[in-house]
Amino acid sequence: MNLKHLRYFWTVAQMGGVSRAAEKLNLTPQTISGQIRHLEADLGTVLFRPVGRGLELTEAGRQVLSYADKILNLSGELKQALSARQQQPIPVLRIGITDVVPKSFAYRLLAPVGKLPEPVRLVCREGSIDMLLAELALQRLDMLVADRPMPTGLAVRGHSHKLGESPLAFFGAESLCAGLPGFPACLNDAPLLLPGVHAVIRSHIDCWLNDCRLTPRLMGEFDDGALMKAFGQAGAGFFPGPAVLAEEICARYNVRCIGRVESIHESFWSITAERRVSHPAIMTVMEAARTGLFPSASHCNPNT
């Protein structure tokens, strides 16, 4: 028994005969009669008896008709409910990600959005913090993810929320790691790749190198962290990254973590137009960052 059988049966009962039902359904009488016979065989009872040139419901047929009314009505309601759901626009969450934020961190940060009970369409924009703050001011973004809090002195209303921080780690391709001295001495006179001067962490790295009296050979500066890692994967130089992502960086780029700098912490912030965040998707992102993204970064052995 299926809905098609029930609908044919219901139509014959309403029209009082197979021929009139066939006209209404735009089918042949033979098709209708065959489907009714299938339904009767499945139920194990006769549903109609001939009366003159038409058909009349048997007692069992009247009982089946009462159920068919309910089942077909529920079927129609289900279709309407699903149609209305499909027509409702999916809420959009617009996130700006500054170009210095690691792509893998951004993914892990935003992944919980896809697990919300109600679907949310994610729109991500990448660029400089100044450009993205302008978009936030025009209400074209709901939140920014950056390596710094809201800069002071800007004519933009925004509020900073710290997501977490991680010690800094250094990585290198296997071709650079053979026979290395201890960390951080291994960076002395070694090829080094660094974030561009617009990254907050860059000035901290420069100061740390100076304090440690290390003079590596600066082979490249990158605003895009993924591009820096790609050069590092090719053996162009050692490069820094958040220790909290060490395991993922090593696996994705086939590099080794050579050491960790506990005195330098890379921070990550969200910036919103509202002081008190009420957007449920943003609240989910921020809570997931604080509870799941920043465990103890313990994948690098040497510390300094």
Secondary structure as a PSIPRED ss2 file (coil, helix, strand):
# PSIPRED VFORMAT (PSIPRED V4.0)

   1 M C   1.000  0.000  0.000
   2 N C   1.000  0.000  0.000
   3 L H   0.000  1.000  0.000
   4 K H   0.000  1.000  0.000
   5 H H   0.000  1.000  0.000
   6 L H   0.000  1.000  0.000
   7 R H   0.000  1.000  0.000
   8 Y H   0.000  1.000  0.000
   9 F H   0.000  1.000  0.000
  10 W H   0.000  1.000  0.000
  11 T H   0.000  1.000  0.000
  12 V H   0.000  1.000  0.000
  13 A H   0.000  1.000  0.000
  14 Q H   0.000  1.000  0.000
  15 M H   0.000  1.000  0.000
  16 G C   1.000  0.000  0.000
  17 G C   1.000  0.000  0.000
  18 V H   0.000  1.000  0.000
  19 S H   0.000  1.000  0.000
  20 R H   0.000  1.000  0.000
  21 A H   0.000  1.000  0.000
  22 A H   0.000  1.000  0.000
  23 E H   0.000  1.000  0.000
  24 K H   0.000  1.000  0.000
  25 L H   0.000  1.000  0.000
  26 N C   1.000  0.000  0.000
  27 L C   1.000  0.000  0.000
  28 T C   1.000  0.000  0.000
  29 P H   0.000  1.000  0.000
  30 Q H   0.000  1.000  0.000
  31 T H   0.000  1.000  0.000
  32 I H   0.000  1.000  0.000
  33 S H   0.000  1.000  0.000
  34 G H   0.000  1.000  0.000
  35 Q H   0.000  1.000  0.000
  36 I H   0.000  1.000  0.000
  37 R H   0.000  1.000  0.000
  38 H H   0.000  1.000  0.000
  39 L H   0.000  1.000  0.000
  40 E H   0.000  1.000  0.000
  41 A H   0.000  1.000  0.000
  42 D H   0.000  1.000  0.000
  43 L H   0.000  1.000  0.000
  44 G C   1.000  0.000  0.000
  45 T C   1.000  0.000  0.000
  46 V C   1.000  0.000  0.000
  47 L C   1.000  0.000  0.000
  48 F E   0.000  0.000  1.000
  49 R E   0.000  0.000  1.000
  50 P E   0.000  0.000  1.000
  51 V E   0.000  0.000  1.000
  52 G C   1.000  0.000  0.000
  53 R C   1.000  0.000  0.000
  54 G E   0.000  0.000  1.000
  55 L E   0.000  0.000  1.000
  56 E E   0.000  0.000  1.000
  57 L E   0.000  0.000  1.000
  58 T C   1.000  0.000  0.000
  59 E H   0.000  1.000  0.000
  60 A H   0.000  1.000  0.000
  61 G H   0.000  1.000  0.000
  62 R H   0.000  1.000  0.000
  63 Q H   0.000  1.000  0.000
  64 V H   0.000  1.000  0.000
  65 L H   0.000  1.000  0.000
  66 S H   0.000  1.000  0.000
  67 Y H   0.000  1.000  0.000
  68 A H   0.000  1.000  0.000
  69 D H   0.000  1.000  0.000
  70 K H   0.000  1.000  0.000
  71 I H   0.000  1.000  0.000
  72 L H   0.000  1.000  0.000
  73 N H   0.000  1.000  0.000
  74 L H   0.000  1.000  0.000
  75 S H   0.000  1.000  0.000
  76 G H   0.000  1.000  0.000
  77 E H   0.000  1.000  0.000
  78 L H   0.000  1.000  0.000
  79 K H   0.000  1.000  0.000
  80 Q H   0.000  1.000  0.000
  81 A H   0.000  1.000  0.000
  82 L H   0.000  1.000  0.000
  83 S H   0.000  1.000  0.000
  84 A H   0.000  1.000  0.000
  85 R H   0.000  1.000  0.000
  86 Q H   0.000  1.000  0.000
  87 Q H   0.000  1.000  0.000
  88 Q C   1.000  0.000  0.000
  89 P C   1.000  0.000  0.000
  90 I C   1.000  0.000  0.000
  91 P C   1.000  0.000  0.000
  92 V E   0.000  0.000  1.000
  93 L E   0.000  0.000  1.000
  94 R E   0.000  0.000  1.000
  95 I E   0.000  0.000  1.000
  96 G E   0.000  0.000  1.000
  97 I E   0.000  0.000  1.000
  98 T E   0.000  0.000  1.000
  99 D C   1.000  0.000  0.000
 100 V C   1.000  0.000  0.000
 101 V C   1.000  0.000  0.000
 102 P C   1.000  0.000  0.000
 103 K H   0.000  1.000  0.000
 104 S H   0.000  1.000  0.000
 105 F H   0.000  1.000  0.000
 106 A H   0.000  1.000  0.000
 107 Y H   0.000  1.000  0.000
 108 R H   0.000  1.000  0.000
 109 L H   0.000  1.000  0.000
 110 L H   0.000  1.000  0.000
 111 A H   0.000  1.000  0.000
 112 P H   0.000  1.000  0.000
 113 V H   0.000  1.000  0.000
 114 G H   0.000  1.000  0.000
 115 K H   0.000  1.000  0.000
 116 L C   1.000  0.000  0.000
 117 P C   1.000  0.000  0.000
 118 E C   1.000  0.000  0.000
 119 P C   1.000  0.000  0.000
 120 V C   1.000  0.000  0.000
 121 R E   0.000  0.000  1.000
 122 L E   0.000  0.000  1.000
 123 V E   0.000  0.000  1.000
 124 C E   0.000  0.000  1.000
 125 R E   0.000  0.000  1.000
 126 E E   0.000  0.000  1.000
 127 G E   0.000  0.000  1.000
 128 S C   1.000  0.000  0.000
 129 I H   0.000  1.000  0.000
 130 D H   0.000  1.000  0.000
 131 M H   0.000  1.000  0.000
 132 L H   0.000  1.000  0.000
 133 L H   0.000  1.000  0.000
 134 A H   0.000  1.000  0.000
 135 E H   0.000  1.000  0.000
 136 L H   0.000  1.000  0.000
 137 A H   0.000  1.000  0.000
 138 L C   1.000  0.000  0.000
 139 Q C   1.000  0.000  0.000
 140 R C   1.000  0.000  0.000
 141 L C   1.000  0.000  0.000
 142 D C   1.000  0.000  0.000
 143 M E   0.000  0.000  1.000
 144 L E   0.000  0.000  1.000
 145 V E   0.000  0.000  1.000
 146 A E   0.000  0.000  1.000
 147 D C   1.000  0.000  0.000
 148 R C   1.000  0.000  0.000
 149 P C   1.000  0.000  0.000
 150 M C   1.000  0.000  0.000
 151 P C   1.000  0.000  0.000
 152 T C   1.000  0.000  0.000
 153 G C   1.000  0.000  0.000
 154 L C   1.000  0.000  0.000
 155 A C   1.000  0.000  0.000
 156 V C   1.000  0.000  0.000
 157 R C   1.000  0.000  0.000
 158 G C   1.000  0.000  0.000
 159 H E   0.000  0.000  1.000
 160 S E   0.000  0.000  1.000
 161 H E   0.000  0.000  1.000
 162 K E   0.000  0.000  1.000
 163 L E   0.000  0.000  1.000
 164 G E   0.000  0.000  1.000
 165 E E   0.000  0.000  1.000
 166 S E   0.000  0.000  1.000
 167 P E   0.000  0.000  1.000
 168 L E   0.000  0.000  1.000
 169 A E   0.000  0.000  1.000
 170 F E   0.000  0.000  1.000
 171 F E   0.000  0.000  1.000
 172 G E   0.000  0.000  1.000
 173 A E   0.000  0.000  1.000
 174 E H   0.000  1.000  0.000
 175 S H   0.000  1.000  0.000
 176 L H   0.000  1.000  0.000
 177 C H   0.000  1.000  0.000
 178 A C   1.000  0.000  0.000
 179 G C   1.000  0.000  0.000
 180 L C   1.000  0.000  0.000
 181 P C   1.000  0.000  0.000
 182 G C   1.000  0.000  0.000
 183 F C   1.000  0.000  0.000
 184 P C   1.000  0.000  0.000
 185 A H   0.000  1.000  0.000
 186 C H   0.000  1.000  0.000
 187 L H   0.000  1.000  0.000
 188 N C   1.000  0.000  0.000
 189 D C   1.000  0.000  0.000
 190 A C   1.000  0.000  0.000
 191 P E   0.000  0.000  1.000
 192 L E   0.000  0.000  1.000
 193 L E   0.000  0.000  1.000
 194 L E   0.000  0.000  1.000
 195 P E   0.000  0.000  1.000
 196 G C   1.000  0.000  0.000
 197 V C   1.000  0.000  0.000
 198 H C   1.000  0.000  0.000
 199 A C   1.000  0.000  0.000
 200 V H   0.000  1.000  0.000
 201 I H   0.000  1.000  0.000
 202 R H   0.000  1.000  0.000
 203 S H   0.000  1.000  0.000
 204 H H   0.000  1.000  0.000
 205 I H   0.000  1.000  0.000
 206 D H   0.000  1.000  0.000
 207 C H   0.000  1.000  0.000
 208 W H   0.000  1.000  0.000
 209 L H   0.000  1.000  0.000
 210 N H   0.000  1.000  0.000
 211 D H   0.000  1.000  0.000
 212 C C   1.000  0.000  0.000
 213 R C   1.000  0.000  0.000
 214 L C   1.000  0.000  0.000
 215 T C   1.000  0.000  0.000
 216 P C   1.000  0.000  0.000
 217 R E   0.000  0.000  1.000
 218 L E   0.000  0.000  1.000
 219 M E   0.000  0.000  1.000
 220 G E   0.000  0.000  1.000
 221 E E   0.000  0.000  1.000
 222 F E   0.000  0.000  1.000
 223 D C   1.000  0.000  0.000
 224 D C   1.000  0.000  0.000
 225 G H   0.000  1.000  0.000
 226 A H   0.000  1.000  0.000
 227 L H   0.000  1.000  0.000
 228 M H   0.000  1.000  0.000
 229 K H   0.000  1.000  0.000
 230 A H   0.000  1.000  0.000
 231 F H   0.000  1.000  0.000
 232 G H   0.000  1.000  0.000
 233 Q H   0.000  1.000  0.000
 234 A C   1.000  0.000  0.000
 235 G C   1.000  0.000  0.000
 236 A C   1.000  0.000  0.000
 237 G C   1.000  0.000  0.000
 238 F E   0.000  0.000  1.000
 239 F E   0.000  0.000  1.000
 240 P E   0.000  0.000  1.000
 241 G E   0.000  0.000  1.000
 242 P E   0.000  0.000  1.000
 243 A H   0.000  1.000  0.000
 244 V H   0.000  1.000  0.000
 245 L H   0.000  1.000  0.000
 246 A H   0.000  1.000  0.000
 247 E H   0.000  1.000  0.000
 248 E H   0.000  1.000  0.000
 249 I H   0.000  1.000  0.000
 250 C H   0.000  1.000  0.000
 251 A H   0.000  1.000  0.000
 252 R H   0.000  1.000  0.000
 253 Y H   0.000  1.000  0.000
 254 N C   1.000  0.000  0.000
 255 V E   0.000  0.000  1.000
 256 R E   0.000  0.000  1.000
 257 C E   0.000  0.000  1.000
 258 I E   0.000  0.000  1.000
 259 G E   0.000  0.000  1.000
 260 R E   0.000  0.000  1.000
 261 V E   0.000  0.000  1.000
 262 E E   0.000  0.000  1.000
 263 S E   0.000  0.000  1.000
 264 I E   0.000  0.000  1.000
 265 H E   0.000  0.000  1.000
 266 E E   0.000  0.000  1.000
 267 S E   0.000  0.000  1.000
 268 F E   0.000  0.000  1.000
 269 W E   0.000  0.000  1.000
 270 S E   0.000  0.000  1.000
 271 I E   0.000  0.000  1.000
 272 T E   0.000  0.000  1.000
 273 A C   1.000  0.000  0.000
 274 E C   1.000  0.000  0.000
 275 R C   1.000  0.000  0.000
 276 R C   1.000  0.000  0.000
 277 V C   1.000  0.000  0.000
 278 S C   1.000  0.000  0.000
 279 H C   1.000  0.000  0.000
 280 P H   0.000  1.000  0.000
 281 A H   0.000  1.000  0.000
 282 I H   0.000  1.000  0.000
 283 M H   0.000  1.000  0.000
 284 T H   0.000  1.000  0.000
 285 V H   0.000  1.000  0.000
 286 M H   0.000  1.000  0.000
 287 E H   0.000  1.000  0.000
 288 A H   0.000  1.000  0.000
 289 A H   0.000  1.000  0.000
 290 R H   0.000  1.000  0.000
 291 T H   0.000  1.000  0.000
 292 G H   0.000  1.000  0.000
 293 L H   0.000  1.000  0.000
 294 F C   1.000  0.000  0.000
 295 P C   1.000  0.000  0.000
 296 S C   1.000  0.000  0.000
 297 A C   1.000  0.000  0.000
 298 S C   1.000  0.000  0.000
 299 H C   1.000  0.000  0.000
 300 C C   1.000  0.000  0.000
 301 N C   1.000  0.000  0.000
 302 P C   1.000  0.000  0.000
 303 N E   0.000  0.000  1.000
 304 T C   1.000  0.000  0.000
